């Protein structure tokens, strides 16, 4: 990957280098990985912004190569997934990326019932990413254009690379299970602190639902810090751990991201817990879910802001 980026940079100074060849090699290198490319909740915007800055601005412009500001396709819906060590979906976000680079995200709690039996959204990705995609489409009534995921364990390195992620907590936190230990008010997360913040659910008033709000706060703060100065380092950092589905032209998609990403966030209404085949799950009302997603992606609906538990 590093060699390919260096080729792209070298093309700036050498008109004989065909930028199309560099791009083709870049695509080939990425698609060689299984499942395409796992990007995930926080790292999707890193990879997109990095690609938008590093590739279009360093490759020599020729008549045969499209300019960096070429028109991009319309809004796209992307399913973002953060996985645990067993490849279960620990964080699930349906995101709509607009052509101006802004995004609306809807968190789907992992314990939503899916299909029949004891299936929950969290377990579908491990078996087959398409199962999770199909379940989300059925629940939300929204077509998923692409899916992407990343191991949650990567978030610590990402937080450190951007100089820390700022979050605000309503209360003092000390949790022996996750190792989380934070003061009330503003905190800057780096390294292991980011993982502790994102993993904690014990001791929170609403358990996993509060953790979902933490994921939103982390993503929103993270996206606001992506600049072209940080993009090359982040691209190099994430290259070996990111994947995306093979039908996704990430370079075209990335061309809409030219700076910090503005994010609106909300959580899908899940109602009360119910019992399905001996386990406690959430069973959202399908009609309500579809209306909520339509309103949120249409620019209306609520937005989660402020401090979190």
Backbone torsions as a table, in degrees:
resi	resn	phi	psi	omega
1	UNK	NA	-45.5	-179.9
2	UNK	-60.8	-39.5	179.1
3	UNK	-63.6	-37.9	-179.8
4	UNK	-66.7	-39.8	178.2
5	UNK	-65.9	-40.5	177.7
6	UNK	-62.9	-37.0	175.6
7	UNK	-60.5	-41.9	-179.5
8	UNK	-62.9	-42.5	179.5
9	UNK	-65.3	-40.6	180.0
10	UNK	-63.2	-30.2	-179.4
11	UNK	-63.5	-23.0	178.2
12	UNK	-58.5	-36.9	-173.4
13	UNK	-100.6	-6.9	-175.6
14	UNK	-126.8	105.3	-176.1
15	UNK	-67.9	-17.0	-178.1
16	UNK	-76.5	-16.3	179.1
17	UNK	-79.7	125.5	-179.4
18	UNK	-83.7	114.5	-177.4
19	UNK	-62.8	-26.9	179.9
20	UNK	-64.1	-35.3	178.7
21	UNK	-65.4	-42.2	178.6
22	UNK	-61.3	-45.8	179.9
23	UNK	-63.3	-40.9	-179.8
24	UNK	-63.2	-41.6	178.2
25	UNK	-65.6	-36.5	178.9
26	UNK	-64.0	-45.2	177.2
27	UNK	-59.6	-45.1	-177.2
28	UNK	-62.1	-41.6	-179.1
29	UNK	-64.0	-40.5	-178.6
30	UNK	-72.5	-41.1	-174.3
31	UNK	-72.9	-10.7	178.5
32	UNK	-69.8	-14.9	-177.8
33	UNK	-80.9	148.9	178.0
34	UNK	-63.6	147.3	178.8
35	UNK	65.0	10.4	-176.7
36	UNK	85.0	-112.1	-177.4
37	UNK	-147.2	120.6	179.2
38	UNK	-86.1	117.8	-178.9
39	UNK	-108.9	-64.3	171.7
40	UNK	96.6	179.8	-168.3
41	UNK	-55.6	-53.0	-176.9
42	UNK	-91.3	-36.0	-169.0
43	UNK	-81.6	-11.5	176.9
44	UNK	-59.4	-47.9	-177.8
45	UNK	-68.0	-29.4	175.4
46	UNK	-64.2	-53.1	-176.4
47	UNK	-62.4	-41.6	-179.0
48	UNK	-64.5	-48.4	-179.5
49	UNK	-64.9	-40.6	-179.9
50	UNK	-63.0	-47.7	179.1
51	UNK	-61.5	-38.5	-178.4
52	UNK	-64.1	-36.6	-177.6
53	UNK	-85.1	-48.8	-172.5
54	UNK	-71.0	-47.9	-174.0
55	UNK	-75.8	-59.1	-175.1
56	UNK	-63.1	-29.3	-174.6
57	UNK	-91.8	-8.8	-178.3
58	UNK	-110.8	-16.5	179.3
59	UNK	-82.4	136.0	-179.6
60	UNK	-61.1	129.0	-179.5
61	UNK	-77.7	130.5	175.2
62	UNK	-131.1	168.0	178.8
63	UNK	-63.2	-30.8	-177.1
64	UNK	-79.7	-21.6	-177.1
65	UNK	-97.1	135.8	179.9
66	UNK	-67.8	142.1	178.2
67	UNK	-65.8	160.4	-177.0
68	UNK	-62.9	-28.2	-177.5
69	UNK	-98.6	24.8	177.9
70	UNK	-61.7	149.1	-179.6
71	UNK	-56.8	140.4	177.9
72	UNK	-108.3	163.6	179.9
73	UNK	-68.5	173.6	-176.3
74	UNK	-68.3	-170.1	-179.8
75	UNK	-56.8	145.8	-179.9
76	UNK	-127.6	142.3	176.9
77	UNK	-100.6	123.4	-175.7
78	UNK	-123.9	129.7	176.1
79	UNK	-89.6	115.4	-177.6
80	UNK	-102.4	132.8	-174.3
81	UNK	-132.1	131.6	171.5
82	UNK	-108.9	122.8	-173.9
83	UNK	-104.4	151.7	174.8
84	UNK	-88.6	-170.5	-175.9
85	UNK	-66.8	-19.8	178.9
86	UNK	-100.0	13.0	179.9
87	UNK	64.5	26.1	168.3
88	UNK	-84.0	151.7	-179.7
89	UNK	-78.7	102.8	-178.5
90	UNK	-86.1	-25.2	176.9
91	UNK	-138.4	130.6	-177.5
92	UNK	-130.8	121.1	-176.6
93	UNK	-134.0	127.5	172.0
94	UNK	-96.3	117.3	-174.3
95	UNK	-118.2	138.5	173.9
96	UNK	-111.9	115.5	-179.8
97	UNK	-99.5	122.0	-179.7
98	UNK	-86.0	166.3	-178.2
99	UNK	-68.1	-19.3	178.9
100	UNK	-87.1	3.5	178.1
101	UNK	93.1	-7.6	177.2
102	UNK	-78.2	164.6	-177.0
103	UNK	-144.9	144.1	169.6
104	UNK	-115.1	127.8	-177.9
105	UNK	-121.7	143.5	177.1
106	UNK	-125.7	118.0	178.2
107	UNK	-80.1	135.9	176.4
108	UNK	-112.8	109.4	179.5
109	UNK	-52.0	138.6	-171.7
110	UNK	-67.0	-20.4	-176.9
111	UNK	-93.1	18.1	173.5
112	UNK	-67.4	133.7	179.9
113	UNK	-67.5	138.0	-178.0
114	UNK	-130.9	119.8	177.0
115	UNK	73.4	-128.9	-177.5
116	UNK	-122.9	172.5	178.3
117	UNK	67.4	-140.5	-176.4
118	UNK	-98.8	13.2	-178.7
119	UNK	-64.1	132.0	170.9
120	UNK	-123.8	161.1	-179.5
121	UNK	-54.8	-36.6	-174.9
122	UNK	-60.9	-28.8	-175.8
123	UNK	-92.6	-8.1	-173.5
124	UNK	-75.6	-34.3	-175.6
125	UNK	-64.4	-38.7	-177.3
126	UNK	-60.6	-39.5	179.6
127	UNK	-71.5	-46.0	-176.4
128	UNK	-171.0	118.3	-180.0
129	UNK	-52.8	-29.2	-178.9
130	UNK	-68.7	-27.5	177.4
131	UNK	-65.7	-43.6	179.4
132	UNK	-66.5	-43.3	178.7
133	UNK	-58.7	-45.9	-179.1
134	UNK	-63.7	-40.0	-179.8
135	UNK	-65.4	-39.5	178.8
136	UNK	-67.4	-42.2	178.0
137	UNK	-61.2	-41.8	-179.7
138	UNK	-65.9	-40.3	-178.1
139	UNK	-70.8	-40.9	-171.8
140	UNK	-98.5	-14.2	-175.9
141	UNK	68.1	21.7	-175.8
142	UNK	-121.3	130.8	177.9
143	UNK	-70.4	132.1	175.7
144	UNK	-94.1	115.5	-178.5
145	UNK	-74.8	-37.5	-178.5
146	UNK	-150.6	156.5	172.6
147	UNK	-120.3	155.9	178.0
148	UNK	-155.9	149.5	-179.8
149	UNK	-153.5	162.9	177.8
150	UNK	-152.7	150.9	176.3
151	UNK	-65.4	132.6	179.8
152	UNK	-58.6	-26.6	-178.7
153	UNK	-62.2	-15.7	179.4
154	UNK	-77.2	-18.8	-170.4
155	UNK	-66.5	-28.3	177.8
156	UNK	-63.8	-44.6	179.3
157	UNK	-64.9	-38.7	-179.9
158	UNK	-65.2	-43.9	-179.9
159	UNK	-60.3	-41.3	179.3
160	UNK	-66.6	-39.3	-176.4
161	UNK	-63.2	-30.5	-179.4
162	UNK	-96.4	12.1	177.5
163	UNK	83.2	17.4	178.4
164	UNK	102.9	148.5	178.6
165	UNK	-109.5	122.9	-178.5
166	UNK	-86.7	127.8	175.7
167	UNK	-134.1	163.4	179.9
168	UNK	-125.3	129.9	-179.7
169	UNK	-111.7	141.3	178.5
170	UNK	-70.2	-32.5	-172.6
171	UNK	-138.2	162.1	170.5
172	UNK	-63.2	139.7	-175.9
173	UNK	-129.3	132.0	170.8
174	UNK	-146.2	112.6	-174.1
175	UNK	-129.0	121.1	-176.7
176	UNK	-72.7	-25.0	-176.9
177	UNK	-73.1	-49.1	-178.5
178	UNK	-91.9	-18.3	-175.1
179	UNK	85.0	4.7	-178.8
180	UNK	-64.8	131.2	177.9
181	UNK	-148.4	98.5	-174.5
182	UNK	-134.4	151.3	176.1
183	UNK	-84.7	157.2	173.3
184	UNK	-65.8	149.1	-179.3
185	UNK	95.4	-153.5	-174.9
186	UNK	-77.1	135.9	176.0
187	UNK	-134.1	144.6	175.5
188	UNK	-109.8	117.7	-173.6
189	UNK	-95.9	131.0	172.7
190	UNK	-136.0	153.4	174.2
191	UNK	51.8	-130.6	-176.1
192	UNK	-60.8	-26.1	178.8
193	UNK	-59.7	-37.8	179.6
194	UNK	-62.5	-42.6	179.2
195	UNK	-66.1	-41.0	179.2
196	UNK	-62.7	-42.1	178.9
197	UNK	-62.8	-43.6	-175.6
198	UNK	-77.4	-26.4	-175.3
199	UNK	-90.2	-21.5	-174.3
200	UNK	-65.4	132.9	169.6
201	UNK	-137.9	-24.4	176.0
202	UNK	-69.9	138.2	177.6
203	UNK	83.7	0.0	177.4
204	UNK	-95.4	142.1	-175.6
205	UNK	-52.8	-39.9	-178.3
206	UNK	-115.0	22.7	174.0
207	UNK	52.2	-123.5	-175.1
208	UNK	-64.6	-27.8	178.5
209	UNK	-67.3	-34.8	174.7
210	UNK	-69.3	-34.3	177.4
211	UNK	-65.0	-36.2	176.1
212	UNK	-58.6	-43.1	179.4
213	UNK	-66.2	-32.6	175.6
214	UNK	-65.4	-40.7	178.0
215	UNK	-60.1	-40.2	178.5
216	UNK	-64.7	-43.7	-180.0
217	UNK	-63.0	-40.6	179.4
218	UNK	-63.7	-48.2	-178.3
219	UNK	-62.3	-43.4	-178.4
220	UNK	-63.3	-44.6	179.3
221	UNK	-67.2	-40.0	179.5
222	UNK	-63.8	-47.9	-177.9
223	UNK	-59.9	-33.6	-178.6
224	UNK	-70.5	-13.6	-176.7
225	UNK	-99.5	-2.1	-178.0
226	UNK	-78.4	114.9	177.3
227	UNK	-127.4	166.2	-178.0
228	UNK	-67.6	-21.4	176.9
229	UNK	-70.1	-33.5	-178.8
230	UNK	-88.8	-17.6	-171.8
231	UNK	-58.6	-47.3	-177.7
232	UNK	-59.5	-43.4	179.9
233	UNK	-63.6	-41.1	-179.0
234	UNK	-67.6	-39.2	178.5
235	UNK	-60.9	-43.6	178.8
236	UNK	-66.0	-39.7	-178.7
237	UNK	-62.6	-39.6	-171.6
238	UNK	-94.0	-9.6	-169.2
239	UNK	-54.6	-39.2	-174.6
240	UNK	-85.1	-6.1	-175.2
241	UNK	-119.5	2.1	-175.3
242	UNK	-108.8	146.2	176.1
243	UNK	-139.8	157.8	170.1
244	UNK	-146.9	158.3	-176.9
245	UNK	-62.3	147.8	-169.1
246	UNK	-67.3	-17.9	179.2
247	UNK	-85.7	5.9	-173.1
248	UNK	-100.5	120.2	173.7
249	UNK	-86.0	89.8	-173.5
250	UNK	-66.7	-32.8	-178.6
251	UNK	-65.4	-40.4	176.5
252	UNK	-67.0	-44.1	178.9
253	UNK	-59.3	-40.8	-175.8
254	UNK	-69.5	-19.0	-175.3
255	UNK	-64.7	-15.9	178.8
256	UNK	-83.0	-11.2	-177.9
257	UNK	-99.5	109.7	-179.6
258	UNK	-119.7	7.8	179.8
259	UNK	-179.8	-161.4	179.5
260	UNK	-52.4	138.5	-176.6
261	UNK	-95.7	127.3	177.2
262	UNK	-87.6	127.3	-173.7
263	UNK	-122.9	130.2	168.3
264	UNK	-104.5	132.6	-175.1
265	UNK	-129.3	150.4	177.3
266	UNK	-158.3	167.1	179.9
267	UNK	-116.4	134.6	178.7
268	UNK	-61.5	129.4	177.0
269	UNK	-60.2	131.1	-174.4
270	UNK	-118.7	-5.7	179.2
271	UNK	67.5	-156.9	-178.9
272	UNK	-89.3	158.9	175.3
273	UNK	-69.5	143.1	176.4
274	UNK	-130.7	168.0	179.5
275	UNK	-105.5	128.5	176.8
276	UNK	-129.2	114.4	179.3
277	UNK	51.0	43.1	173.0
278	UNK	87.3	2.7	178.6
279	UNK	-124.0	152.5	177.8
280	UNK	-87.6	126.3	-178.5
281	UNK	-140.9	169.7	171.9
282	UNK	-98.7	140.0	178.6
283	UNK	-129.4	81.3	-178.4
284	UNK	-59.9	151.9	174.5
285	UNK	-73.0	121.2	-175.2
286	UNK	-57.9	-42.8	-178.8
287	UNK	-66.5	-42.2	178.2
288	UNK	-63.1	-40.5	179.9
289	UNK	-61.4	-44.6	-178.6
290	UNK	-64.9	-41.7	178.9
291	UNK	-65.2	-39.5	-179.2
292	UNK	-61.9	-47.2	-179.2
293	UNK	-64.7	-41.5	179.1
294	UNK	-61.5	-43.9	178.9
295	UNK	-65.2	-44.4	-176.9
296	UNK	-64.1	-46.0	-179.3
297	UNK	-75.5	-15.4	176.6
298	UNK	-87.0	1.0	177.5
299	UNK	100.5	-5.0	177.6
300	UNK	-100.7	-156.9	178.0
301	UNK	76.7	173.4	-176.0
302	UNK	-78.1	162.8	174.5
303	UNK	-133.7	127.4	179.2
304	UNK	-76.4	124.1	179.2
305	UNK	-139.8	171.4	174.4
306	UNK	82.2	-164.0	-177.7
307	UNK	-75.6	159.6	-179.3
308	UNK	-125.2	165.0	176.7
309	UNK	-75.4	NA	NA
